[in-house]
Amino acid sequence: MPKPRSAALITALTALAMTSCKQSASFVIEEANITAIHSAMSRGDISSRDLVAFYLDRIGSHDRALDLNAIVITNPDALQQAEDLDAEFRRTGKLRPLHGIPLIIKDNYDTADLQTTAGSIALEGSIPPDDSYQVRRLREAGAIVLAKSSMAEWAFSPYETVSSVTGITRNPYDLDRVPAGSSGGTGAAVAANFGVAGLGTDTGNSIRGPASHAALVGLRPTLGLTSRDGIVPLYLRNDVGGPMARSVEDAARILEVIAGSDPADPVTALSVGRIPASYREYLDLDGLKGARIGVLRSLVRPDETDPEVLELFEKAIIDLALAGAVIVDPIDLPQLKRESGRLWKNTFRHDVELYFASLGANAATQSLEDVLADGLFHPSVERRIRNALSSGSSENEKLYSADPADDAGRSAFKAGILAIMTEHDLQALIYPTWNHPPRKIGDLDSPHGNNSPFIPPHTGQPAITVPMGFTQSGLPTGLQILGWPFGEGDLLRFAYAYEQATAHRRSPRLPPVAH
């Protein structure tokens, strides 16, 4: 049941954008990063209003025309907010860290001026009482919430992005294929140049998978580095929010803004004293020299990996070594998948009903039972909702803690992973983000090779995915780098050096549309 967008609003915004958008002969918006945009603003080559108009035009002309369905709703005040930021810059001569930068926000982040649905028509029209912590920090830094992006309903699926709000979201590199889930809308939108960068959330895969499927950089931060306040939860003990961008530098810029302790999310107290003054200081072309990187062969068995993905991964190992990394190969953890699988706990009912309560007494949805009883869901998620209802609740409140130290099984698992890294003196582990290219839409049976759920969701460690190249048919693949807790600086350093040495990122060739 896709939600219809207001035709009058889109027509008006698109017409306004087409009459006002410009690209300087010396500046091209597509694929531009934040540094380049701010330099162009300082020179007077472009304004924030120009940016917003360009992106609104591109969304209006491409998203629904191509049936990409990456966008749920655009911000009707975005142009005015951009004009206000332009006026501020003219008055002060200063640019805030994300001044005038239009961002795509996954539709499970609370936005006080736009509906937040988590992909469910049960929350259609729900306006939260305030912004989520991360959105508030972005706005304070001068960013503009340009649009809310589609997502797998309730963030259930890592494999596809389908919901009762927008229907099927497609991969811009091949419109017959999935963008993964659940942050598939952010991934598709940022890859297709509908915004400068965006936010996703990641319970087991949902930042890194869509980033890999869309030739993006996706960072799952350490549990406790970024606040989950105001994010519709899946399993709060595993949930984190973080950046999805076309470059490592932009991911670092966004992380600088959203990282920090928040009293509304007690686990973020772990970050106090562990956040550098700047993550961009780690962006070093020689950042891989001397870095000890382990190859986690347990997750890339030849009989379980697409031959093209395996070839690209082996090439990535060579490229890392050529950039100065010390490769430790193999690192083998044969029981990894089985041990990891035992640690998942279905806390969705408990967690999402706490979110419903945060919306106040007048919220349209008060319980998960209401969602089921009223039929407010896409058919593909009915089983997940029923399973959540039958799982009940636990009297052990530690079950709902995000800190792995509060769970004996997760604590032991984390200690085991860190012990292996210590034994081999490793700064990071690497593996393909997915062992197979993006699947066809509707195909949930062929091998997928999703490697993201096995370590970080349970240990709280950070992981980043960076473009690893394309298959011969033009499908993106991603290299995942797993680091030490609160070691985002090193991850960004390694990813940046690899990105700059290989330059794998390229934009999708979208079919032409009538303009």
Secondary structure, DSSP 4 states (H G I P E B T S, - for coil): -PPPP-HHHHHHHHHHHHHH----TT---TT--HHHHHHHHHHTS--HHHHHHHHHHHHHHHTTTTT---EEEE-TTHHHHHHHHHHHHHHH----TTTT-EEEEETTB-BTTB---TT-GGGTT---SS--HHHHHHHHTT-EEEEEE--SGGG--SS--EETTTEE--BTTBTTB---SSSHHHHHHHHTTSSSEEEEEESSSTTHHHHHHTT-EEEEPPTTTB--TTB--SSTTT-EEEEEESSHHHHHHHHHHHBS-BTTBGGGGGGTT-S-S-SGGG--TTTTTT-EEEEEGGG--GGGS-HHHHHHHHHHHHHHHHTT-EEEEEE--TTHHHHHHTT----HHHHHHHHHHHT-TT-S---HHHHHHTT-S-GGGHHHHHHHHHT---S-GGGG-S-GGGSHHHHHHHHHHHHHHHHTT-SEEEEESBSSPPPBTT--SS---B-GGGSHHHH---EEEEEEEE-TTS-EEEEEEE--TT-HHHHHHHHHHHHHHH-------PPP---
